[in-house]
Amino acid sequence: MGTIWKVFAFSSAAVGALWAQSSSNKAIHIPLGNWAAPRMFLPSSTEISRAARITGGAGTASAMNITALAAGGATAPLTLVAITPCRLVDTRAGSGFTGAFGPPGLTSNVERTIPVPTSSCGVPASAAYSLNFTVVPSGPLNYLSAYPTTFQNTSILNSPTGQIIANGAVVPADSNGSFKVVASDPTNLIIDINGYYVPEDLNFLATAVTTSNLTIAPVSGTGVNPGTHVAPGATTTLTANYSISPVGGCPSCIEQIVVGIVGQTNAQGCLYDAIPGGGVTNTGTVTLTAPSTPGIYLVGVRSALQFGCANALPGGSYGANIASLTVY
């Protein structure tokens, strides 16, 4: 299964062959790349940082390796959802980015809020993000910092000689899924994203979901390791409140509320399997078996019109997703 990282430090250091530099110290091309990110992230109620300056010969840039910044006192582990690397911010003129994500570049000691959920990368509001920062400074850059709400007095990277340099970090977000950046000196900034972090366990995606003739609101999940995850192949029980009404004007027909893991061939169980008559509101449970491969899985729900639950399970399509399940 490998090591589960709670906090981490890494650096992409000088980007070397990945960039070219003109006499005006502006990047000609900074291609989108990928970088290592920890599968687990444990926010801390206090700032956790470890500076590991990478230095070279005269005139070379340097970078800071730092662990994740504080995240509002949260202590529950978060799990990485990896995505195809996407360019989130590019403040260089002509980059094609606009608003908070585009020009102009950063000015000295002026914060900029990056509202990740409104970006073109399609990333939802999350507790933290896996990011790679590249600076294209106009001169010496003492530091670049990123944080959820309040300046943390930590450096993502620095470039004392004014060269282009990149570094990766996990940055916690505020309650809206945004984070802030600030630079000590004028610089253009490029930010790429390759993942975001979500709570573990059976994480309910909404208080209530309505699909077709069904309204369902998950209320609890049991059978998981407390505060952590579900082991591969282990079971967990989902409890949900539901309301179901007749389908197709057939109050005497048998109906099911079918629940399963999105992507699997068949559903796993039914919250309801009876004749709703004029409609039924109740609470039901269904036992889910976690997949054998670690990862984050969506839990889907649909209504069906079959003779019994066993006949309703085949097929892996769902009308809505009601929860996510973290497996490792």
C-alpha positions in Angstrom: 0.0 0.0 0.0 3.0 2.3 0.5 3.5 5.2 2.8 0.6 7.5 3.7 2.0 11.0 3.9 0.4 13.4 6.5 2.5 16.4 5.6 5.2 16.8 3.0 8.0 18.8 1.5 9.2 18.8 -2.1 10.5 21.1 -4.7 10.8 21.2 -8.5 13.8 23.5 -7.9 15.1 25.4 -10.9 13.1 24.4 -13.9 16.2 24.1 -16.1 15.4 23.1 -19.6 11.6 23.7 -19.1 12.1 27.4 -19.6 13.9 29.8 -21.8 14.9 33.3 -20.7 15.4 36.6 -22.7 17.6 39.5 -21.7 14.5 41.1 -20.1 14.1 38.1 -17.8 10.7 37.2 -19.1 9.8 33.6 -19.8 9.5 32.6 -23.5 7.8 29.3 -22.7 6.8 27.6 -19.5 5.1 24.3 -20.5 2.5 22.6 -18.3 4.1 19.8 -16.3 3.3 17.3 -13.6 4.8 16.9 -10.1 4.7 14.8 -7.0 1.9 15.3 -4.5 1.2 13.5 -1.2 -1.9 11.2 -1.3 -2.8 12.3 2.2 -2.7 15.7 3.8 -3.1 16.5 7.5 -3.9 20.2 8.1 -2.5 21.5 11.4 -3.9 23.9 13.9 -0.5 25.5 14.0 1.8 26.5 11.2 4.1 23.6 10.1 7.0 24.6 7.9 10.4 23.3 7.1 12.8 25.4 5.1 15.3 23.6 3.0 17.1 26.1 0.8 18.4 24.8 -2.5 21.4 26.8 -3.5 23.7 26.6 -6.5 26.6 28.6 -7.7 26.8 32.3 -8.2 23.8 33.7 -10.0 21.6 30.6 -9.6 18.1 30.8 -8.1 17.1 29.1 -4.9 13.8 27.6 -3.7 12.2 26.7 -0.4 10.9 23.2 0.4 7.9 23.7 2.8 5.3 21.5 4.3 1.7 22.4 4.1 0.5 25.6 5.7 -2.0 25.8 8.5 -5.6 25.4 7.6 -7.9 27.0 10.0 -7.4 24.6 12.9 -8.7 21.5 10.9 -7.1 18.2 12.0 -9.0 15.6 10.0 -6.9 13.9 7.3 -7.7 14.8 3.7 -7.2 12.7 0.6 -5.9 13.7 -2.8 -8.1 13.6 -5.9 -5.6 13.7 -8.7 -6.5 15.5 -12.0 -4.8 16.1 -15.3 -2.4 19.1 -14.7 -4.1 22.4 -15.6 -2.9 25.9 -15.8 -4.7 27.9 -13.1 -3.0 31.3 -13.3 -0.7 33.1 -15.7 -0.2 36.8 -15.1 2.0 37.4 -18.1 0.7 39.8 -20.8 -0.8 37.9 -23.7 -1.4 34.7 -21.6 -5.1 34.7 -22.4 -6.0 34.6 -18.7 -8.3 37.3 -17.2 -9.4 38.6 -13.8 -7.7 37.2 -10.7 -6.1 34.5 -12.9 -4.4 36.8 -15.4 -2.5 40.1 -15.9 -1.2 42.2 -14.4 1.6 40.6 -12.5 1.9 40.8 -8.7 3.1 44.0 -7.2 5.1 44.3 -4.0 3.2 43.1 -0.8 -0.3 43.3 -2.4 -2.4 40.2 -1.8 -4.3 38.5 -4.6 -7.1 36.1 -4.0 -7.3 33.1 -6.3 -10.9 31.8 -6.5 -10.1 28.3 -7.7 -13.8 27.1 -8.1 -14.4 29.8 -10.7 -11.3 28.9 -12.8 -11.3 27.2 -16.2 -9.8 24.0 -14.6 -13.2 22.7 -13.4 -11.9 22.1 -9.8 -14.6 22.2 -7.1 -14.2 24.2 -3.9 -11.9 22.1 -1.7 -10.0 22.1 1.6 -6.6 22.3 -0.1 -4.9 22.1 -3.5 -1.8 20.6 -4.9 -0.1 23.4 -6.8 3.1 24.2 -8.7 4.2 27.9 -8.6 6.5 29.5 -11.1 7.7 33.1 -10.8 9.0 35.3 -13.5 10.4 38.3 -11.5 11.5 41.6 -12.9 14.4 41.6 -10.3 15.3 40.0 -7.0 12.4 38.3 -5.3 12.7 37.9 -1.6 9.7 35.6 -1.3 6.4 34.3 -2.7 3.8 33.2 -0.1 0.4 31.4 -0.4 -2.1 30.9 2.4 -5.9 30.5 3.0 -6.8 33.8 4.7 -3.9 35.3 6.8 -0.3 35.7 5.9 1.7 32.8 7.3 5.2 34.3 7.3 6.4 31.3 5.2 7.9 31.2 1.7 6.8 29.0 -1.2 9.9 30.0 -3.0 12.4 32.9 -3.5 14.7 34.1 -6.2 17.3 36.5 -4.9 19.0 36.8 -8.3 15.7 37.4 -10.2 15.7 34.2 -12.2 12.7 32.1 -13.2 12.1 29.4 -10.6 9.3 26.9 -9.7 8.3 25.0 -6.6 5.4 22.8 -5.5 3.2 23.0 -2.4 -0.1 21.9 -0.9 -2.0 25.1 -0.1 -5.1 25.0 2.2 -8.1 27.0 1.1 -10.6 29.2 2.9 -14.3 28.4 3.3 -15.0 29.4 -0.3 -12.3 27.2 -1.8 -10.0 30.2 -2.5 -6.4 31.0 -1.4 -4.2 34.1 -1.4 -0.8 34.9 -2.8 1.6 37.7 -2.1 5.0 38.5 -3.3 7.7 40.7 -1.7 8.7 42.2 -5.1 7.1 42.6 -8.5 6.8 39.3 -10.4 4.7 37.5 -12.9 3.2 34.3 -11.5 2.2 31.0 -13.2 0.3 28.4 -11.1 -0.5 24.9 -12.2 -2.8 22.5 -10.4 -2.8 18.7 -10.4 -5.1 17.8 -7.6 -7.3 18.8 -4.7 -8.0 17.4 -1.2 -11.3 16.1 0.2 -12.3 14.7 3.6 -12.0 11.0 4.1 -14.6 8.4 5.0 -18.1 8.3 3.7 -18.4 11.9 2.8 -21.9 13.1 1.9 -22.0 15.3 -1.1 -25.3 17.0 -0.3 -28.0 17.3 2.4 -30.6 16.2 -0.1 -30.6 15.0 -3.7 -33.8 14.9 -5.9 -33.8 12.7 -9.0 -36.9 11.6 -10.9 -39.4 10.4 -8.3 -36.9 10.2 -5.5 -35.5 12.5 -2.8 -32.7 11.1 -0.7 -30.6 12.6 2.1 -27.7 10.5 3.6 -27.5 10.9 7.3 -24.7 8.6 8.5 -22.2 5.9 7.6 -20.9 3.2 10.0 -18.4 0.4 9.8 -15.5 2.6 8.8 -12.3 3.1 10.7 -13.2 6.1 13.0 -12.0 9.3 11.4 -10.0 7.7 8.7 -11.1 5.5 5.8 -12.5 2.2 4.5 -10.1 -0.6 4.0 -10.1 -2.3 0.5 -12.9 -5.0 0.5 -14.3 -3.8 3.8 -18.0 -3.0 4.3 -19.7 0.2 5.4 -23.4 0.8 6.0 -25.0 3.9 4.6 -28.1 5.3 6.3 -30.4 7.7 4.4 -33.7 9.4 4.7 -35.8 9.1 1.5 -39.1 10.0 -0.1 -40.3 8.0 -3.1 -43.4 8.4 -5.2 -45.0 6.2 -7.8 -43.4 5.9 -11.3 -45.5 6.2 -14.4 -48.8 6.4 -12.6 -48.5 2.9 -11.2 -49.2 3.1 -7.4 -49.4 -0.7 -7.2 -46.0 -1.4 -8.8 -42.9 -2.5 -6.9 -40.2 0.1 -6.8 -36.6 0.2 -5.6 -34.1 2.8 -4.4 -30.9 1.3 -5.8 -27.4 2.3 -4.4 -24.0 1.4 -5.7 -20.4 2.4 -6.4 -20.2 4.5 -9.6 -18.1 2.7 -12.2 -18.9 -0.8 -11.0 -20.9 -3.0 -13.3 -23.8 -3.6 -10.9 -25.3 -1.7 -7.9 -24.8 -3.2 -4.4 -28.1 -2.9 -2.6 -31.5 -1.2 -2.2 -32.6 1.3 0.4 -36.2 0.5 -0.5 -37.9 -2.4 -2.2 -41.7 -2.3 -1.9 -44.9 -0.8 -3.3 -45.0 2.9 -2.5 -48.7 3.4 -3.1 -49.3 7.1 -2.9 -45.7 7.7 -1.7 -43.4 6.7 1.1 -41.1 8.7 3.4 -38.8 6.7 5.6 -35.2 5.9 6.6 -33.3 2.9 5.1 -29.8 1.4 5.2 -27.7 -0.3 2.6 -24.4 -2.1 3.1 -21.6 -1.2 0.6 -18.5 -3.3 0.0 -15.5 -1.1 -0.8 -13.5 -1.7 -4.0 -10.3 -3.7 -3.7 -8.3 -0.9 -5.3 -7.5 2.2 -3.1 -9.0 5.5 -4.2 -11.9 7.8 -3.9 -15.2 6.5 -5.2 -18.6 8.1 -5.7 -21.8 6.5 -4.4 -24.7 6.7 -6.7 -28.5 6.3 -6.4 -31.3 5.7 -8.8 -34.9 4.5 -8.7 -36.0 1.3 -10.4 -39.2 -0.5 -11.3 -38.5 -4.3 -11.0 -40.0 -7.3 -9.4 -37.4 -7.2 -6.6 -34.1 -5.7 -5.6 -32.0 -8.5 -7.2 -33.5 -7.6 -10.6 -32.8 -3.9 -10.1 -29.1 -4.2 -9.3 -27.6 -4.8 -12.8 -26.4 -1.7 -14.5 -24.0 0.9 -13.3 -25.7 4.2 -14.2 -27.2 6.4 -11.5 -29.5 9.5 -11.5 -27.4 11.3 -8.9 -24.3 10.9 -6.6 -25.0 11.1 -2.9 -21.6 10.4 -1.2 -17.9 9.7 -1.8 -16.0 6.7 -0.3 -12.3 6.9 0.5 -10.6 3.5 0.3 -7.1 2.6 1.3 
